[in-house]
Amino acid sequence: MNSGELSMNFRKNCEGATRRDCLRLGLGTIIGGGLVDALRLRGSAAQQGTREAPAKSCILIWMDGGPTHFETFDPKPDAPTEIRGDFGTIATNVPGVHFSEHMSKLASSFDKFAMIRSIRHNQGNHGAGNHYMMTGAPPRIPVGCGAFVSFHPSMGSVASHELGGKSALPSYFSMPQMSRSGGPNFLGAQYAPFVVSDDPNRDNFRVRDVAVPKDLLGDRFNRRTDLRSMVDRMKRINEEAAGDPVTALDTYYRQGYDLVLSKDAQAAFDVSRENDKVRDAYGRNSFGQRCLLSRRLVEAGVPFVTVYDGGWDSHSNLFGNLGKRLPDWDSTVATLISDLEERGLLESTLVLALGEFGRTPKISTLSGQTQPGRDHWANAMSVLMAGGGTPGGTVVGATDRTGHSASENVLAPENFVSTVYTKLGIDPDKVLYTPQGRPAHLVSDPTPIRQLC
């Protein structure tokens, strides 16, 4: 498999859902929305009251497809061969806690983050599991594996609604695409993520609608903005007409123009300003440089950034693929946490790494496939949480001896999402209202995980 094919596979789950599928479902405006549109839709949204909390921002590493808990953070070395798999284990720097052998850097820095091993739910397909873990709300109707589900606002959209609007930058980013349930639902498209689809690992990385096109640099760009100002002065509309959409559109074009010229915005996106040592530590690959960019965005005041990391749907060749992938992933995430700590940002930045579910205890081979893998499994999963006052070196809950099911301190997605909101100063018991006036609780069970708060 060449690198292009590998990259494409990492963007799909077993049902083959890609960004193109989103566009076919009419989500293109939200997912690929331009900055001017995002600013226009965000409008004059009122800021909601929040509680004092240590975290001001959140970086969510979304491991789309469902990462295996066995080969990452919850190995079972004493289980039978058909369960424990090919990888060995490694001791962390916290006595008695072991990770899979390819998680060596995170193992040596476990005192900086917590591991949740006891979340379970009953949604064993990608669409429903994604929605449940992204929102804390189970789907209200049965959902197919390949469905794009939006019954409830995502954590990122809620954070944008509750915490956003404090800088020129959009308050919710997703790179390089939006997860299928990462949208705003009834909150409205102004709280959808601004998607940075380009690859910051490329030498000519440019953020759409933020970077000035090269052919418009200098006098030509200024002439175009001067021309627009002249047109705006024409009495083509009644500028005092309340709610006039044309007047509003002009306002957001001006905001977009200001952002293009904002030195702070340009600096946030310019990963080339980082020294080579830092960029190398994150990893000279797409995932590594997106994690670096996420750190730069929270430094610039962005409340919520999702790094979409696809390709964890390991039905086949699990050990071959992960043997190559995990060392780099481990190094990048460990670097992100340590870099935030060294810059004094870890206490104010919540870092999460998870997917929609874990993988089956028994290694399997699907029809027509010769290399073994693990299938969907919602009874057990592992979630990494760092920063925002999270006590390092903490293990919350446990699975049974075969990794079949969460068995100690069993938690639900609602508890996890409530913990995220609590750390961000958002009341998980808050009631929002749809445009039709219907009440909607942020989370049906607003009980956070007390060991982590």
N, C-alpha and C positions, 0 to 999 in steps of 0.2 A: 504494500500500500504506500503510495507516495504521500508527500506532505500535504498536498492539496486535498487528497481524498481523506486523509486523517482529520484535517481541519473541518471538512464538511461533515464527517461522521460525528465529531464532537459537538456539532450544532444540532444534531437530531437525537430524538429518542427512538425507541423501538418502533413507534408508529410513523416515524419519519417526519415529524412536525418541524417546520422551519419558519423563518421570518416570512417567506412567501405565503405560507398558509395563513399567517396573521393578516397579510394584505388582502388575501382572498375573502377573509371574513369581515372586511371593512374596517380594520383597525389601523390601517396605514397612517391615517392622519395623526393618531395618538402616538403610535410607535415611532414613526419616522418624522414626527412633526417638527417644523422649523422653529427656530428660536422666536421669531417675531410672532408666530401663531401662539406659541406657548405663553409669551408675555401678554398678548392680546387676551387670551382666554383666562389667564390668571387674574387680570383686572385689578380691582381694588378690594380683593378679598380681605375681610376683617380678620385680624389676628385673634386667636382664641387664648383664653387664660390657661396657663400651664403651672404645674407644681415645680418647686425647686428640685432639681435632680442633678447628679454629677455629669451625666452625658448630654452633650449639646448636639452631637452628630452620631450617625450610625453608618458603618460600612458593612453591607450584607454581601457575603460571597455565596452566591446561589449555585449549588452543585447540581445542576439540572439533570434529571434522570434517576436520581436516587443513589447516593454513594453507599458502598458496602461498609457496614460497621465492623465486620470481621477484619478486613484488610487495612483498616485505618486506626480507629481509636478503641475498639473493644474486641481484641483478639481472644480466641478460646484455645490456648495451646494444649489443654488437657482433654479436649473433645475428640471424638473419633476422626479419622483421616478425612472422611467424606464431608466433615463439617469444618475442621480447623483450616484446611487449605494448605497451600504451598509455602506461605510466608511464615517466618519466625516472629519472635517478639523482641522488644527492646525495653529496658527499664527506663522510666522517666526519672527526673530529678526529685520526684516526690516518692518516698519509700512505699513500696507495695503496689504502685500503679504502673502498668505496662501498656505500651502501644504496639502497633504492628512495626516490623523491622524497618520499613521504608519511611517512617515518620520520625527520623532520628533527631532532627533539629527542633521540632516541636516537643519531642520527648525531653530534650535537654533544657527546654524553657517552659515546662509545664507550670512552674510556679508563677507564671505571668497570666494564665488563663484558666478557665474552668471547663469541665467536660460533663455534659448531660448525657446519661446513658439510658434513661428510662422513659422517654417519650414514646407513646404508642397511639395509634388511631386505627380506624377501620376503612380507610380509603386507599385501596391497593392499586390504583391506577394513576397515571401521571396527572391527568386533568384534575381529578378530585383531590389527590394528595397535594399537588402544587397549591391549589386554592386553600386548602385547610392550613398548611404551614405558612403561607404568605399572608393570610388574613386572620387566622384564629377562628374562622367560621366554617363549619362543615357545609358542603353543598346541600341545598335543600331538596334537590332531586337527583336521581342517579345520573352520573356523568361518565361518558366513555373515556377510554385511555387517551385518545388524541384530542380531546375537547379543549377549547380555550374558554375558561370559566371566569365569569365576573359577576358573582352574586353579592360581593361585599368589597369595600375598599381595602387595598393592600396596605401593609405597614408603611411603605414608602409614601403612598398618597396621603395617608393619615398624618404622617410626620410633616409632609409638605403643608397640609391644611392647618395643622396646629402650630408649627414652628417656623414656617417659611416666610418669605418676603422681607428678610432683613438685609439683603444685599442685592446687587444688580444681577447676580447669577441666579439661574433657576434653582429651586429648593429641593429638587429631586432629579437625580441622574440615574441612568441605567446604561451599562456598557457591556457588549456591543449591541445589545437588543434588550427588549423588555420581556420578562418572563410572562408566560401565558396568563397568570393571575396577578401581575404586578401593577395593574391599573387602578383607576379611581372609582369605578362604578358610579354611584349616585352623587359623589362629590363633584363630578364634572371634569371635563378634559383639562381644565386649568391645573389640575393636580396629577396629571399623568406625567411620567418621567420624560425629561429631555434626553433623548437617546444619542450617545456618541458612538456611532457605528464604525468610524475609522480606527485603524490600529495604531496606538501610540508607539509601537515597536518599529514602525516604518520611519525612514529618514524624513519623508515629506508628509508626516502626520499633520492633518489640519482638521479643525472642528468646524463642521458645516454651520454657516450663519454666524460664526464668531470670527473666523479668519477672513480678512479682506481678500477677495480674488486678486491674484497677482497682476492681472491686466487692468485693475482698478486702483492700483497704488498711486499715491502722489496726487498730482493736480487733477487727474481724470476722476478720481474718487471725490475730491472736493467739488469739482464742477457738477457732478451728478447730485450731490447733496444740496448744492446751491440751487440747482434747477428745481429740485423738489420743494425747497423752501419758497421759491417764487410761485410755484403752482399752488402751494398751500395758502398763499396770501390772496389768491383769487377768490372772489365771492361766489364760489360754486356751491357752497352749503351755508346754512345758517349755523355758525359756530357756537351759537348759544342755545341751540336746540338740545333739550335734555335727552341724553341717551342716543344721540345720533351716531350710527355705527361707523360712518365715514370719519367723523371726528375722532372716535375712539381708535379706529385703525391707524390714523395719523399719529396718535399718541404712542401706540406700541411700536410703530416704525421708528419713532424718535428714540424710544427706549432701546430698541434693538441697535440703532445707530450708535447710541451712547455706549452700549456694551461692547460693540466692535472696537470702539476707541478707548475702552477702559484698560488702563495699564494693569490693574489688578486681575481682570478677567484674562487678559492675554498671558499674564505671568502664571496663573493657575493652570492653564492648559499647556504651557510650554515645558514639557518634560525634559527638553534638551538643556534646560538650565541646571538640572541635577548633575552632579559630578559623576564620572564614570564608575567610581567605586560604589556609589549608591545604586546606580542603574544595574550594575552587574549583580549586586546583592539581591535585588528583586528578581533578577532573571531577565535575560535578553530574549524574551518571548512575549507573545500577546498578553497572556494572563499576568505575567510579572509586571509588565509596564502599565497595565490597567490598574493593578493594585497600587502601584506608585502614583498614578494619576488620581486615584481615589483619595490617597493621603493628601495630595495637593489641593483637592477640592474641599475636603473638610477643613484644611488650613485656611481656605478662603471663605469659610463660613457656610458651606452647603450642609443642610441638616441630614440628608439621606442619600447614599450612593449605593447602588447595586452593581456588583461585578458578576455578570452572568457567565457562568463557567459550565458549558454543556459537555455531554459525552460520558456521563456517569452511569448510563443504563447498560450495565455489564452482563448481558445474557450469555456472551461467549467470549473466549480468550481473555478472561478477566485477569489472570495472573501475568500473561504476557504484556497486556496493555498497561496495567497498573505498575508492573515492575519498572516500566519506562517512565510513566507519568508521575507517580507519587513522589519520587525524590525532588523533582523540580517544584511540585506543588507545595510540598512540605517546606522547602527552603523559602519560597515566596511568602507564605503565610507567616512563618516564623519571623522573617525579615520585616514584614508589615507591622507586626506587634512590637518588635523591639525598636523599630524606627519611630513609631508613635511614642513609645516610652521615652526614648532618648530626647525627643523634641518636646517632652512635657505635655503630650496630647492624649496619652492613653486614658487618663482619668476622665477626660471629656469626650472620648470617642469610643463608642460601643462597636466591637468587631464580632461578627457572626459568621459561621460557616456551616451550612446544612443543605440538604435537599429535601425532596418530598417524602421519602421513606428510606428504610434500609434494604437489605437483601436477604434472600432466603438462607436459612441455616445449611440446608443440604445443597452441595454443589451439583449443578445440573448441566445437561447438554440438550439444547433444543433440537428439534427435528432438522436435519440437514446441516448441523454444525458439529464440527469435530473437536473444537476447543471448549473446555468447560467454563461455565460462568455461574452467576447467581441471579435469581429472578426477583420480582417485586416482593417486598415484605414490609407491611406497615405495623407489625407487632413490636418492632424494635428498631431503634436508630440512634445515631450519635450526633450531638450538636456541640460545636465549639462556641464558647462565649468568652470574650476578653474585654477589658476596659470598662469605663463607666461605673467604677466601684465594685466590679466583679472580683470576688476573692480568688486569687490565684491558687493553683494546686488543689482545687476543689473538684471532687467527683460527686455528681448528684445522681443517686439511684444506681440501679444495676440490672443487668439481664441475667437470665438463668444460665446454667453451666454450658448449655449448647447455643446460647445466643438466640434462642427461639422467641423469647418474649421478655419485655420489661417485667421485672418481678419484685423490685424494691423501690419504694417511693414512686409509684407509677404516676406519670404525668400525661397531660393531654396537650395538644397544640394550643388550646386556650391559655393554659398556664404559661407556656413559652412566650406567646405574643403579649400577654399581660405583663410579663417581666420586661420585655423590650419597651413597652409603653411606659411602665413605671420608671425605668432607668432614664427615659427621655423626658420625664416630667409630664407625661400625658396620662390622664386618669383613665385606666382601662374600663372603668364603669360608666364612662361618659355616654350620654345619649345624643346622637346626631339625628338630623331630620332630613328625609328625602325631599326633593322638590315638590312632591305631592303631600308633604306634611306628615309622612309616616315616621314614627320613631324607630331608630336602629341603634342598638347598643354596640359600642366598639367591639366588645368581646362578651359573649354570653356568660362566661365564668371569668370574672375579673381578678381571680386569685393568682398573684405572681408566685414564682419559686422563691420562697423566703430565704433559702441558703445563699442566693445570689444577689439579693437586694440589700 
